[in-house]
C-alpha cells in the first residue's frame, strides 16, 4: 500500500481544508439514512455547582466538582485540568512519517509517538506543534495542514490535543529537555498505519493523527484522479 501523492507532483495543500480536517468525501448522509429515525433528545448543557482544588502540580490541577447534569441529575466528579497539547504528523517526500520511540514511565516503557507536547501559555496549537517538531525531531516544516483536535481522556481530563500535518521538511537542531529519552525514526506511512492496526502503536494522539493524515492524503488523491488538471 502506497499513497504516492508526492510522486504525483501535487502538493497536499491543493485540497482546501480551511475549516480544519474533513477527511475522505462520502455520499451525502441523507442518502444513507434509514426511513425511521430515532428522535434527537435535546438537553441543556451541564453546570458546575461547586469546585474544590485538591491538587495543584507543575503541569496538572485536580479539582473535585459537584456537577448538574443535562438531565437534571447531580454527580460529584474529579476533573484533571490540563493546558492541552499539539502533535505533528511530519511526512517527507517519500511518504515516510517521523515517529519517535520514547521512554514513558507511566506507560511502562518505550512507546511509539508523534512529536508532541503541551501548550505553553499564549501558544496556539500550530505554534506548539512547530516548536515540538523542532525540539524533539530536529525538523521544521514549510507546509502545515490542520487535522483537527481530539480529547485524550474526556471522562476525567480536560486535555485537548491539536493535530497537524507537516510537510516540506528541513533539518534543524534537536533540543531535547532533561529527562526526554527519544529515538527518531522514519517509516513509510503505510507501515505506520499497519502498526496502528496491530497495536504496535498504542498512543491515542498518534493513532488519531496517523489515521487522519492517511485519510487526508487519500482524499487529495481522489480529487486528483477526478480532475487531473487541477
C-alpha positions in Angstrom: 0.0 0.0 0.0 1.5 3.4 -1.1 -0.1 6.8 -1.2 2.1 8.2 -3.9 0.9 11.8 -3.6 4.5 13.2 -3.5 5.4 11.2 -6.6 2.3 12.7 -8.4 4.0 16.1 -8.1 1.0 17.6 -6.4 1.1 19.5 -3.1 -1.2 18.2 -0.5 -2.3 21.8 0.2 -4.2 21.9 -3.1 -7.1 20.4 -1.3 -8.7 23.2 0.7 -9.4 22.5 4.3 -10.0 26.0 5.6 -12.2 24.7 8.3 -9.9 22.0 9.5 -9.9 18.3 8.9 -12.7 17.0 6.8 -11.5 13.5 5.8 -12.5 11.5 2.8 -15.6 12.6 1.0 -18.6 10.4 1.1 -22.1 10.5 -0.4 -24.5 12.9 1.4 -25.5 11.5 4.7 -29.2 11.8 3.9 -28.9 9.1 1.2 -27.7 6.6 3.8 -30.3 7.3 6.5 -33.0 4.7 7.2 -36.6 5.8 6.9 -37.2 5.5 10.6 -35.1 7.9 12.6 -34.5 7.9 16.3 -35.7 11.3 17.6 -33.0 13.6 18.8 -33.1 14.3 22.6 -32.4 17.9 23.3 -30.9 18.6 26.7 -29.5 21.7 28.4 -25.8 21.9 29.0 -24.3 20.7 32.3 -23.4 23.2 35.0 -20.7 23.2 37.7 -22.3 23.9 41.0 -19.1 23.9 43.1 -15.4 23.2 42.7 -12.6 22.5 45.1 -8.9 22.2 44.2 -7.5 19.0 45.7 -4.1 19.0 44.0 -2.0 21.6 42.0 1.2 20.4 40.4 3.7 21.7 37.8 1.5 20.7 34.9 -1.8 19.4 36.2 -4.5 20.5 38.6 -7.1 18.2 40.1 -10.5 19.5 41.2 -13.5 17.9 42.9 -16.6 19.3 41.3 -20.3 19.0 42.0 -22.0 19.0 38.6 -25.6 19.4 37.5 -26.0 17.1 34.5 -28.1 18.0 31.4 -30.8 15.5 32.5 -31.2 17.3 35.8 -29.2 14.8 37.9 -26.3 15.7 40.1 -22.9 14.0 40.4 -19.5 14.5 42.0 -16.6 14.3 39.7 -12.8 14.5 40.0 -11.5 16.5 37.0 -7.9 16.8 35.8 -7.2 20.3 34.4 -4.6 20.2 31.6 -3.5 23.1 29.4 -3.8 21.0 26.2 -1.2 19.9 23.6 -0.4 19.5 20.0 1.2 16.9 17.8 2.7 16.9 14.3 2.4 14.2 11.6 5.6 15.0 9.7 5.6 13.5 6.2 8.6 13.6 3.8 8.7 13.5 0.0 9.0 9.7 0.1 5.7 9.4 2.1 7.7 8.5 5.2 6.4 9.6 8.6 8.6 10.7 11.5 7.9 8.6 14.6 9.6 8.9 18.0 10.4 5.9 20.1 10.2 7.4 23.5 10.5 6.2 27.1 7.3 6.8 29.1 7.5 5.7 32.7 3.7 6.0 33.1 3.2 3.6 30.1 5.7 1.1 31.5 8.4 1.5 28.9 9.2 2.6 25.4 6.3 3.5 23.1 5.9 5.0 19.6 4.6 8.6 19.3 4.3 11.6 17.1 6.4 14.6 18.0 4.1 16.4 20.5 3.9 18.4 23.7 1.8 20.6 25.9 0.8 24.1 25.0 2.8 26.8 26.7 0.9 30.0 27.9 -0.1 32.1 24.9 0.7 29.4 22.3 -1.7 28.2 19.6 -1.9 24.5 18.6 0.1 25.2 15.5 2.8 27.1 17.4 3.2 24.2 19.8 3.3 21.6 17.0 6.0 23.7 15.3 8.1 24.0 18.5 7.8 20.4 19.4 8.7 19.2 15.9 11.9 21.2 16.0 12.8 20.4 19.6 12.0 16.6 19.6 12.7 15.6 16.0 15.0 18.4 14.7 12.6 19.3 11.9 11.0 22.4 10.5 8.1 22.4 8.0 7.1 24.9 5.3 3.6 23.5 4.9 1.1 23.0 7.8 -2.4 21.5 7.4 -4.9 21.4 10.3 -6.0 17.8 11.1 -8.5 18.9 13.8 -8.4 18.2 17.5 -9.1 15.3 19.9 -9.9 14.7 23.5 -7.3 12.5 25.1 -9.4 11.2 28.0 -12.7 13.1 28.3 -14.1 11.1 31.2 -11.5 12.6 33.6 -9.3 15.1 31.8 -9.8 18.5 30.1 -6.8 18.0 27.7 -7.5 18.8 24.0 -4.7 17.8 21.6 -4.4 19.7 18.3 -3.2 17.6 15.3 -1.3 19.0 12.3 0.1 17.5 9.1 3.6 18.9 8.4 5.3 18.8 5.0 8.1 20.5 3.1 10.5 19.4 5.8 14.1 20.5 6.5 16.5 19.8 9.3 17.2 22.0 12.4 19.0 21.4 15.7 17.2 19.0 18.0 16.8 20.4 21.6 15.6 17.7 24.0 14.6 18.5 27.5 16.3 16.9 30.5 14.7 13.6 31.1 13.5 13.1 27.5 14.7 9.8 26.1 13.9 9.9 22.4 14.9 8.0 19.2 13.9 9.5 15.9 12.7 7.0 13.2 11.3 7.2 9.7 8.7 4.7 8.5 6.5 4.5 5.4 3.1 5.9 6.3 1.5 2.7 5.2 3.7 0.7 7.7 2.8 3.2 10.4 -0.9 2.6 9.7 -0.3 -1.1 9.9 1.3 -0.6 13.3 -1.9 1.2 14.3 -4.0 -1.8 13.4 -1.8 -4.4 15.0 -1.4 -2.4 18.3 2.4 -1.7 17.9 1.3 1.9 18.2 -0.9 2.4 21.3 -0.7 6.1 21.9 -4.0 7.8 21.3 -2.9 11.0 19.7 -0.5 9.1 17.4 -3.3 6.7 16.3 -5.7 9.6 15.5 -3.1 11.7 13.9 -1.9 9.0 11.5 -5.4 7.9 10.6 -6.4 11.5 9.8 -3.3 12.2 7.8 -3.9 9.0 5.8 -7.5 9.9 5.2 -6.5 13.5 4.1 -4.0 12.2 1.6 -6.4 9.6 0.2 -8.9 12.4 -0.2 -6.3 14.5 -2.1 -5.5 11.6 -4.4 -9.3 11.1 -5.1 -9.6 14.7 -6.1 -6.5 14.4 -8.4 -7.9 11.3 -10.1 -11.3 13.1 -10.7 -9.7 16.2 -12.1 -6.1 15.5 -13.4 -5.9 19.2 -14.5 -6.4 20.7 -11.0 
